[in-house]
């Protein structure tokens, strides 16, 4: 399943990479978002006496240090930002204690299922270039409330290479059981045939060399 909301190489969708929607408000000017990788928590345990390890997946790690840089080149853009965006990201616990993350919609964030952020640092408005480009940078962390139940798992099954740490599910889980059943049934049938009266009577008084299927040296010549 793809979570990419806008393809930057499709002309109709490319403009969506120039702005973010923060709590329903479209940002003015141009916004640039830093890398926002999705990291996973994996517990790696070494295996004694073996060149390998076992991995236990323990869920997602929060996206840290996600920086959004807002750039402006008109007075109206700066005015709009400080009137509509700045109050959302400038947390003041004395007025309204934060109880939830801020809804943020931006293509690269959405692709990694990052939909809520929490500000940890608000920069200052500063001049970026001599030709009148101004900007401000805000740093966020991902906000995600843990569910009621977290599932963790250790990969199991046969390894293609036979070494720990590269385990994968057996694509044919029933083959071993079927083979064991066939061998067990065949052995039981063979043992039953050896104990049957017919088999015993057929072999009575017959030398080993005369038994069907005997492979060995020929009998010694008669005197």
Secondary structure, DSSP 8 states (H G I E B T S, - for coil): -------TTSHHHHGGGG--EETTEE-SSEEEE------EEEEEEE-TTSS-EEEEEEEE-----EEEEEEE-SHHHHHHIIIIIHHHHS--TTTS---S-EEEE-HHHHHTT--EEEEEEE---EEEETTTEEEEEEEEEE-----S----EE--S-BSSSSTT-B---TTTTHHHHHHHHHHHHHHHHHHHHHSHHHHHHHTT--GGGSTT--S-------
